[in-house]
Every structure is written in structure tokens, then in C-alpha cells.
Amino acid sequence: MSNLTIFEQPVEGNFVRRESRRMDRMGGTGNTMRRIKLSNARTFKRVVNGEEIGKAVEKQLDVIIVDWLAEPSRKFYAGAYDKDAKATLPDCWSNLGDKPEAGARNPQSDSCISCPQNIKGSGTNGKGKACRYERRIAVLVVGDPSGDVYQIAIPSASLFSANNGNIYGFEGYKKFLLANNEALDTVITSIIYDADADTVKVGFRAKSYLNQEQADLVEAAQDDPATARYVALTAAAVDGAKALPAPAAQPAIAAPAAAPSNPFGDDDEDEVEEAPVKRVIKKETITAAPKPELKEALGEWLDDDED
């Protein structure tokens, strides 16, 4: 990280940042994984190798999106949510929303489009869909010169929501930029919490073009093969969570009758987003087929890593 992160006061001088020849003796894994957690408290919090670090930034965070997948991802948990349970990997997930990943321990169908967990009414108490949309994006934090990449997992409620002035849901934001001959990695994006939402919901607004230093950081991040991990792994995997054992085979349960689901259906944005990663499997469960100033924001976040 930069001297803004580890030193009490930034210092000036003709300093050199050298690479250590003894990093293997520092006790790290060599595979640092970083993400930015969204919360019901409307804060952005750094999580490094599964541990929360530093102070939270409130309401808004300015980032540069450096990588994303072509289509929204999906994830499914078979067990009921338990806030006190240890975080685990999803039972089934799909990076491109088309079929389960090879690493899924409990795949629900050969195809996401025909999966019974993708039918409205399959969710908790017969509401919504049991399998949720999600976007995992890789970002640089504006004002952090380290070039460290973070993952942000965007919940379904923030993907397809209608625009509010110049603030868009993620899918609409992509289209807005494209219509103006721009892309996610050519502008600074403000991620802003929806203060009126009852659950975690954010919107996206274009703030400005990049300066040369920022453009160079984007190029470096996109040239680094490790960046792809942040869009291919679930947030639980980034944090090092383990998968629960695959349940024993059970008799199939007929799926609720419904018309084939549109992969970009219009019913996801109104669903209540549940906390996604802490799950327990019950014994009788049957598996079915306003805007803070940037400098102030970074100061709050980067000045205190002992929180």
C-alpha cells in the first residue's frame, strides 16, 4: 500500500519505493484478496483476506471500474439465512448466469434459464426468486495511488432499478455510458446509497473523465491477470469462506408452474435483498431442482487501519 496508508503523516522527499527481497518472511499468503463491503448502515468498508480494515466511508464512494463480466452472475443458498452462522460459499453459482460453475457443490440444474430456483415464487416464503442476480466488479478507489484492486458485489436490487435523474442502476448505467461513447473503465463513477431504500441499494453516476495518472493505474490493473479473480469469485470466496458439504441426494420436487424466466426480468428490483453468505442447512431441508468530498472520504478510510 502507499505511504498514505501505513504512515501517520504523509512525508515529502526524494524517496524510493523498493520491492522487498524478504517478503516471504512476512507471514502473508502472497494471495491478498480485497473487497469493499456494502451494508445496511449505508457504508463502504474495506475487507482484506476476510478481515474488516480501517474506518468506513459513508453514503458515497468514487471508484474507477476496471473489470466486469459480460452478463450478471447468479448465486443460490439452499439453507435458511442465519446471521450468527459462519459465512460459507453458495451452494450453486454461475458467473455468467447461464449454467452452474464447475466448483459449485450443489448445482440445482444444468441450465440457469430452466432452473426451478430461477422461478418467481421459489424464494423465502414464496416471494421472489431463490437464486439471486449479482454483479461483481473490480474497482480502483479514486485517490488511492497504490493501484490496489477491490471487488464490490452489487446486489440484485441495484442492477435493474430505474434511473433517478443522473443516477442509474448498474445495467442502465452501462447503457447510458455506451450511448455516450464511453465505458465503465473510461470515467470516474460515484457509487451512491439510496437513502430511501429499506435494504442495501446503490446507484451509479458518472463523475468525470480520468486524469493521466488514473488512466495509467487502470492500464496496470487490466494488465494484471490477478484482477480477473475479483469478477470470477463470489464475495464469500474472496473472503476465504469454505463450502458446506453437498447434501445427500433427495427426491426431486416439482418446480412451481411459471412461464420461462427472462434472464433480464423486470421483477428483481423490487425484491428484498437478504444478507447472502451466512447460511445453515436444516436437517430436513430438501434441495429443489451529500456526497462527501473525495479527499475527506479517503482520509476517513485510509488514515486509520486499526479500527
Residue, then its C-alpha position, 0 to 999 in steps of 0.5 A: m500500500s502507499n505511504l498514505t496508508i501505513f504512515e501517520q503523516p504523509v512525508e515529502g522527499n526524494f524517496v524510493r519505493r523498493e520491492s522487498r527481497r524478504m517478503d516471504r518472511m512476512g507471514g502473508t499468503g502472497n494471495t491478498m484478496r480485497r473487497i469493499k463491503l456494502s451494508n445496511a448502515r449505508t457504508f463502504k468498508r474495506v475487507v482484506n483476506g476476510e478481515e474488516i480494515g480501517k474506518a468506513v466511508e459513508k453514503q458515497l464512494d468514487v471508484i474507477i471500474v476496471d473489470w466486469l463480466a459480460e452478463p450478471s452472475r447468479k448465486f443460490y443458498a439452499g439453507a435458511y439465512d442465519k446471521d450468527a452462522k459462519a459465512t460459507l460459499p453458495d451452494c450453486w453459482s454461475n458467473l455468467g448466469d447461464k449454467p452452474e460453475a464447475g466448483a459449485r457443490n450443489p448445482q440445482s440444474d444444468s441450465c440457469i434459464s430452466c432452473p426451478q430456483n430461477i422461478k418467481g415464487s421459489g424464494t423465502n416464503g414464496k416471494g421472489k426468486a431463490c437464486r439471486y442476480e449479482r454483479r461483481i466488479a473490480v474497482l480502483v478507489v479514486g485517490d488511492p495511488s497504490g493501484d490496489v484492486y477491490q471487488i464490490a458485489i452489487p446486489s440484485a436490487s441495484l442492477f435493474s432499478a430505474n434511473n433517478g435523474n443522473i443516477y442509474g442502476f448498474e445495467g442502465y448505467k452501462k447503457f447510458l455510458l455506451a450511448n455516450n461513447e464511453a465505458l465503465d473503465t473510461v470515467i470516474t463513477s460515484i457509487i451512491y446509497d439510496a437513502d430511501a431504500d429499506t435494504v442495501k441499494v446503490g446507484f451509479r453516476a458518472k463523475s468525470y473523465l480520468n486524469q493521466e495518472q488514473a488512466d495509467l493505474v487502470e492500464a496496470a490493473q487490466d494488465d494484471p491477470a490477478t484482477a480477473r479473480y475479483v469478477a470470477l469469485t463470489a464475495a464469500a470466496v474472496d473472503g476465504a469462506k469454505a463450502l458446506p458439504a453437498p447434501a445427500a441426494q433427495p427426491a426431486i420436487a416439482a418446480p412451481a408452474a411459471a412461464p420461462s424466466n427472462p434472464f433480464g426480468d423486470d421483477d428483481e428490483d423490487e425484491v428484498e435483498e437478504a444478507p447472502v453468505k451466512r447460511v445453515i442447512k436444516k436437517e430436513t431441508i430438501t434441495a429443489a431442482p451529500k456526497p462527501e468530498l473525495k479527499e475527506a472520504l479517503g482520509e476517513w478510510l485510509d488514515d486509520d487501519e486499526d479500527 
